[in-house]
Amino acid sequence: MAGFGTLHHAALEPGALDTRHKELIALAIGISRQCIGCIASHVQSCIEAGASRAEIAETVNVCVLMGGGPALVYGIKALEAYDALTA
């Protein structure tokens, strides 16, 4: 777990992409992989990195384009998580 934590931190550090964009990518992968824990974690991290609901909604839209119906169902979960975390 310590090694994964180190990898996680290093991968999301700003570089050619800023942390907000990297978190949106991580959220998209969590939606695509249908991982509820990943969605919850990365929505929270997206919020902390300054992502708006509109940015998360566009991320969900791209996931639906690429992943079809399952991405729609899990994308809705990401938007519900955003609403719950910012209420």
VMD Tcl script that builds the backbone (N, CA, C; Angstrom):
set m [mol new atoms 261]
animate dup $m
set s [atomselect $m all]
$s set {name element resname resid chain x y z} {
  {N N MET 1 A 0.823 -1.187 0.000}
  {CA C MET 1 A 0.000 0.000 0.000}
  {C C MET 1 A 0.868 1.253 0.000}
  {N N ALA 2 A 1.966 1.230 0.721}
  {CA C ALA 2 A 2.840 2.400 0.762}
  {C C ALA 2 A 3.381 2.711 -0.630}
  {N N GLY 3 A 3.764 1.671 -1.347}
  {CA C GLY 3 A 4.276 1.856 -2.705}
  {C C GLY 3 A 3.222 2.434 -3.632}
  {N N PHE 4 A 1.989 1.939 -3.509}
  {CA C PHE 4 A 0.909 2.471 -4.341}
  {C C PHE 4 A 0.633 3.924 -3.979}
  {N N GLY 5 A 0.683 4.239 -2.692}
  {CA C GLY 5 A 0.476 5.623 -2.263}
  {C C GLY 5 A 1.523 6.554 -2.851}
  {N N THR 6 A 2.762 6.103 -2.886}
  {CA C THR 6 A 3.838 6.892 -3.480}
  {C C THR 6 A 3.599 7.093 -4.972}
  {N N LEU 7 A 3.219 6.021 -5.652}
  {CA C LEU 7 A 2.896 6.099 -7.081}
  {C C LEU 7 A 1.730 7.053 -7.321}
  {N N HIS 8 A 0.683 6.929 -6.516}
  {CA C HIS 8 A -0.506 7.771 -6.648}
  {C C HIS 8 A -0.137 9.248 -6.532}
  {N N HIS 9 A 0.623 9.575 -5.503}
  {CA C HIS 9 A 1.029 10.970 -5.276}
  {C C HIS 9 A 1.875 11.488 -6.444}
  {N N ALA 10 A 2.841 10.709 -6.875}
  {CA C ALA 10 A 3.740 11.130 -7.949}
  {C C ALA 10 A 2.999 11.301 -9.271}
  {N N ALA 11 A 2.075 10.401 -9.564}
  {CA C ALA 11 A 1.351 10.459 -10.839}
  {C C ALA 11 A 0.460 11.687 -10.948}
  {N N LEU 12 A -0.023 12.190 -9.818}
  {CA C LEU 12 A -0.959 13.309 -9.847}
  {C C LEU 12 A -0.308 14.663 -9.596}
  {N N GLU 13 A 1.003 14.670 -9.413}
  {CA C GLU 13 A 1.726 15.935 -9.266}
  {C C GLU 13 A 1.631 16.731 -10.573}
  {N N PRO 14 A 1.571 18.057 -10.482}
  {CA C PRO 14 A 1.544 18.851 -11.718}
  {C C PRO 14 A 2.794 18.609 -12.560}
  {N N GLY 15 A 2.590 18.546 -13.844}
  {CA C GLY 15 A 3.665 18.382 -14.812}
  {C C GLY 15 A 3.200 19.028 -16.098}
  {N N ALA 16 A 3.262 18.303 -17.198}
  {CA C ALA 16 A 2.717 18.814 -18.457}
  {C C ALA 16 A 1.212 19.042 -18.316}
  {N N LEU 17 A 0.553 18.223 -17.492}
  {CA C LEU 17 A -0.859 18.420 -17.142}
  {C C LEU 17 A -0.926 18.844 -15.684}
  {N N ASP 18 A -1.863 19.739 -15.372}
  {CA C ASP 18 A -2.030 20.122 -13.974}
  {C C ASP 18 A -2.819 19.047 -13.229}
  {N N THR 19 A -2.812 19.131 -11.917}
  {CA C THR 19 A -3.457 18.116 -11.086}
  {C C THR 19 A -4.947 18.013 -11.379}
  {N N ARG 20 A -5.624 19.152 -11.629}
  {CA C ARG 20 A -7.061 19.119 -11.914}
  {C C ARG 20 A -7.343 18.233 -13.131}
  {N N HIS 21 A -6.585 18.422 -14.193}
  {CA C HIS 21 A -6.814 17.611 -15.393}
  {C C HIS 21 A -6.474 16.139 -15.152}
  {N N LYS 22 A -5.426 15.881 -14.399}
  {CA C LYS 22 A -5.079 14.498 -14.089}
  {C C LYS 22 A -6.169 13.833 -13.262}
  {N N GLU 23 A -6.753 14.570 -12.327}
  {CA C GLU 23 A -7.844 14.007 -11.518}
  {C C GLU 23 A -9.083 13.742 -12.378}
  {N N LEU 24 A -9.367 14.625 -13.331}
  {CA C LEU 24 A -10.500 14.384 -14.234}
  {C C LEU 24 A -10.263 13.127 -15.070}
  {N N ILE 25 A -9.026 12.919 -15.494}
  {CA C ILE 25 A -8.687 11.688 -16.223}
  {C C ILE 25 A -8.868 10.474 -15.316}
  {N N ALA 26 A -8.380 10.583 -14.083}
  {CA C ALA 26 A -8.534 9.469 -13.141}
  {C C ALA 26 A -10.009 9.171 -12.889}
  {N N LEU 27 A -10.825 10.223 -12.786}
  {CA C LEU 27 A -12.268 10.027 -12.616}
  {C C LEU 27 A -12.847 9.307 -13.826}
  {N N ALA 28 A -12.444 9.707 -15.018}
  {CA C ALA 28 A -12.950 9.059 -16.232}
  {C C ALA 28 A -12.616 7.570 -16.243}
  {N N ILE 29 A -11.422 7.243 -15.802}
  {CA C ILE 29 A -11.033 5.829 -15.756}
  {C C ILE 29 A -11.842 5.095 -14.691}
  {N N GLY 30 A -12.062 5.741 -13.545}
  {CA C GLY 30 A -12.889 5.122 -12.503}
  {C C GLY 30 A -14.304 4.841 -12.989}
  {N N ILE 31 A -14.870 5.803 -13.736}
  {CA C ILE 31 A -16.207 5.601 -14.311}
  {C C ILE 31 A -16.163 4.446 -15.297}
  {N N SER 32 A -15.171 4.448 -16.178}
  {CA C SER 32 A -15.066 3.412 -17.207}
  {C C SER 32 A -14.867 2.024 -16.607}
  {N N ARG 33 A -14.158 1.959 -15.481}
  {CA C ARG 33 A -13.911 0.676 -14.821}
  {C C ARG 33 A -15.017 0.301 -13.838}
  {N N GLN 34 A -16.012 1.200 -13.700}
  {CA C GLN 34 A -17.166 0.984 -12.815}
  {C C GLN 34 A -16.732 0.755 -11.372}
  {N N CYS 35 A -15.824 1.599 -10.910}
  {CA C CYS 35 A -15.257 1.489 -9.564}
  {C C CYS 35 A -15.838 2.592 -8.681}
  {N N ILE 36 A -16.796 2.237 -7.832}
  {CA C ILE 36 A -17.470 3.214 -6.975}
  {C C ILE 36 A -16.474 3.918 -6.053}
  {N N GLY 37 A -15.568 3.176 -5.454}
  {CA C GLY 37 A -14.576 3.790 -4.573}
  {C C GLY 37 A -13.692 4.777 -5.321}
  {N N CYS 38 A -13.303 4.425 -6.544}
  {CA C CYS 38 A -12.483 5.328 -7.365}
  {C C CYS 38 A -13.259 6.599 -7.686}
  {N N ILE 39 A -14.538 6.449 -8.038}
  {CA C ILE 39 A -15.367 7.613 -8.364}
  {C C ILE 39 A -15.442 8.540 -7.163}
  {N N ALA 40 A -15.752 7.990 -5.997}
  {CA C ALA 40 A -15.876 8.821 -4.790}
  {C C ALA 40 A -14.563 9.530 -4.482}
  {N N SER 41 A -13.479 8.802 -4.528}
  {CA C SER 41 A -12.172 9.374 -4.208}
  {C C SER 41 A -11.773 10.461 -5.199}
  {N N HIS 42 A -11.963 10.191 -6.487}
  {CA C HIS 42 A -11.499 11.147 -7.487}
  {C C HIS 42 A -12.455 12.321 -7.659}
  {N N VAL 43 A -13.744 12.159 -7.372}
  {CA C VAL 43 A -14.622 13.336 -7.343}
  {C C VAL 43 A -14.150 14.268 -6.231}
  {N N GLN 44 A -13.860 13.714 -5.054}
  {CA C GLN 44 A -13.368 14.541 -3.951}
  {C C GLN 44 A -12.064 15.232 -4.344}
  {N N SER 45 A -11.163 14.497 -4.966}
  {CA C SER 45 A -9.895 15.081 -5.385}
  {C C SER 45 A -10.083 16.112 -6.495}
  {N N CYS 46 A -11.045 15.884 -7.379}
  {CA C CYS 46 A -11.358 16.874 -8.415}
  {C C CYS 46 A -11.826 18.180 -7.776}
  {N N ILE 47 A -12.700 18.071 -6.790}
  {CA C ILE 47 A -13.193 19.260 -6.085}
  {C C ILE 47 A -12.018 19.992 -5.437}
  {N N GLU 48 A -11.169 19.256 -4.740}
  {CA C GLU 48 A -10.010 19.864 -4.068}
  {C C GLU 48 A -9.059 20.522 -5.061}
  {N N ALA 49 A -8.998 19.986 -6.292}
  {CA C ALA 49 A -8.121 20.542 -7.322}
  {C C ALA 49 A -8.781 21.699 -8.074}
  {N N GLY 50 A -10.041 22.008 -7.719}
  {CA C GLY 50 A -10.709 23.157 -8.318}
  {C C GLY 50 A -11.622 22.850 -9.490}
  {N N ALA 51 A -11.925 21.581 -9.732}
  {CA C ALA 51 A -12.813 21.233 -10.846}
  {C C ALA 51 A -14.247 21.635 -10.521}
  {N N SER 52 A -14.946 22.117 -11.519}
  {CA C SER 52 A -16.348 22.506 -11.364}
  {C C SER 52 A -17.263 21.333 -11.705}
  {N N ARG 53 A -18.526 21.486 -11.365}
  {CA C ARG 53 A -19.506 20.470 -11.743}
  {C C ARG 53 A -19.569 20.350 -13.262}
  {N N ALA 54 A -19.475 21.479 -13.961}
  {CA C ALA 54 A -19.510 21.457 -15.426}
  {C C ALA 54 A -18.345 20.654 -16.001}
  {N N GLU 55 A -17.160 20.770 -15.398}
  {CA C GLU 55 A -16.014 19.987 -15.874}
  {C C GLU 55 A -16.230 18.494 -15.624}
  {N N ILE 56 A -16.810 18.171 -14.474}
  {CA C ILE 56 A -17.106 16.767 -14.192}
  {C C ILE 56 A -18.176 16.260 -15.152}
  {N N ALA 57 A -19.186 17.073 -15.426}
  {CA C ALA 57 A -20.238 16.671 -16.366}
  {C C ALA 57 A -19.660 16.419 -17.764}
  {N N GLU 58 A -18.735 17.260 -18.214}
  {CA C GLU 58 A -18.115 17.036 -19.525}
  {C C GLU 58 A -17.262 15.776 -19.520}
  {N N THR 59 A -16.606 15.501 -18.408}
  {CA C THR 59 A -15.839 14.262 -18.275}
  {C C THR 59 A -16.776 13.067 -18.393}
  {N N VAL 60 A -17.943 13.152 -17.728}
  {CA C VAL 60 A -18.944 12.088 -17.820}
  {C C VAL 60 A -19.397 11.936 -19.271}
  {N N ASN 61 A -19.631 13.048 -19.973}
  {CA C ASN 61 A -20.070 12.982 -21.366}
  {C C ASN 61 A -19.075 12.226 -22.241}
  {N N VAL 62 A -17.779 12.478 -22.043}
  {CA C VAL 62 A -16.764 11.774 -22.823}
  {C C VAL 62 A -16.772 10.285 -22.465}
  {N N CYS 63 A -16.970 9.982 -21.191}
  {CA C CYS 63 A -17.051 8.572 -20.775}
  {C C CYS 63 A -18.232 7.871 -21.429}
  {N N VAL 64 A -19.363 8.553 -21.508}
  {CA C VAL 64 A -20.544 7.963 -22.147}
  {C C VAL 64 A -20.271 7.741 -23.635}
  {N N LEU 65 A -19.627 8.727 -24.273}
  {CA C LEU 65 A -19.276 8.572 -25.684}
  {C C LEU 65 A -18.436 7.316 -25.894}
  {N N MET 66 A -17.447 7.122 -25.033}
  {CA C MET 66 A -16.511 6.026 -25.214}
  {C C MET 66 A -16.978 4.719 -24.572}
  {N N GLY 67 A -17.863 4.803 -23.556}
  {CA C GLY 67 A -18.214 3.607 -22.801}
  {C C GLY 67 A -19.675 3.200 -22.847}
  {N N GLY 68 A -20.522 3.979 -23.513}
  {CA C GLY 68 A -21.921 3.616 -23.662}
  {C C GLY 68 A -22.715 3.650 -22.366}
  {N N GLY 69 A -23.738 2.803 -22.311}
  {CA C GLY 69 A -24.682 2.771 -21.192}
  {C C GLY 69 A -24.049 2.595 -19.825}
  {N N PRO 70 A -23.120 1.647 -19.650}
  {CA C PRO 70 A -22.505 1.501 -18.336}
  {C C PRO 70 A -21.808 2.783 -17.870}
  {N N ALA 71 A -21.176 3.491 -18.784}
  {CA C ALA 71 A -20.521 4.743 -18.406}
  {C C ALA 71 A -21.557 5.786 -17.994}
  {N N LEU 72 A -22.729 5.766 -18.615}
  {CA C LEU 72 A -23.795 6.685 -18.234}
  {C C LEU 72 A -24.227 6.433 -16.792}
  {N N VAL 73 A -24.452 5.172 -16.445}
  {CA C VAL 73 A -24.885 4.824 -15.091}
  {C C VAL 73 A -23.843 5.254 -14.058}
  {N N TYR 74 A -22.576 4.965 -14.307}
  {CA C TYR 74 A -21.528 5.308 -13.352}
  {C C TYR 74 A -21.164 6.787 -13.412}
  {N N GLY 75 A -21.370 7.421 -14.558}
  {CA C GLY 75 A -21.191 8.866 -14.652}
  {C C GLY 75 A -22.196 9.612 -13.800}
  {N N ILE 76 A -23.420 9.137 -13.774}
  {CA C ILE 76 A -24.443 9.735 -12.909}
  {C C ILE 76 A -24.011 9.618 -11.452}
  {N N LYS 77 A -23.409 8.493 -11.094}
  {CA C LYS 77 A -22.908 8.333 -9.720}
  {C C LYS 77 A -21.844 9.394 -9.407}
  {N N ALA 78 A -21.002 9.726 -10.382}
  {CA C ALA 78 A -19.978 10.762 -10.170}
  {C C ALA 78 A -20.640 12.124 -9.929}
  {N N LEU 79 A -21.671 12.449 -10.700}
  {CA C LEU 79 A -22.368 13.718 -10.506}
  {C C LEU 79 A -23.097 13.747 -9.173}
  {N N GLU 80 A -23.678 12.617 -8.774}
  {CA C GLU 80 A -24.330 12.549 -7.457}
  {C C GLU 80 A -23.305 12.738 -6.339}
  {N N ALA 81 A -22.126 12.163 -6.514}
  {CA C ALA 81 A -21.067 12.332 -5.519}
  {C C ALA 81 A -20.643 13.791 -5.431}
  {N N TYR 82 A -20.499 14.457 -6.582}
  {CA C TYR 82 A -20.140 15.875 -6.572}
  {C C TYR 82 A -21.196 16.677 -5.798}
  {N N ASP 83 A -22.464 16.437 -6.113}
  {CA C ASP 83 A -23.545 17.178 -5.441}
  {C C ASP 83 A -23.537 16.930 -3.936}
  {N N ALA 84 A -23.319 15.684 -3.541}
  {CA C ALA 84 A -23.312 15.352 -2.109}
  {C C ALA 84 A -22.105 15.988 -1.401}
  {N N LEU 85 A -20.979 16.000 -2.063}
  {CA C LEU 85 A -19.756 16.532 -1.446}
  {C C LEU 85 A -19.718 18.059 -1.402}
  {N N THR 86 A -20.518 18.709 -2.222}
  {CA C THR 86 A -20.512 20.174 -2.252}
  {C C THR 86 A -21.777 20.777 -1.665}
  {N N ALA 87 A -22.675 19.943 -1.157}
  {CA C ALA 87 A -23.944 20.444 -0.590}
  {C C ALA 87 A -23.721 21.156 0.727}
}
mol reanalyze $m
mol bondsrecalc $m
mol representation Tube
mol addrep $m
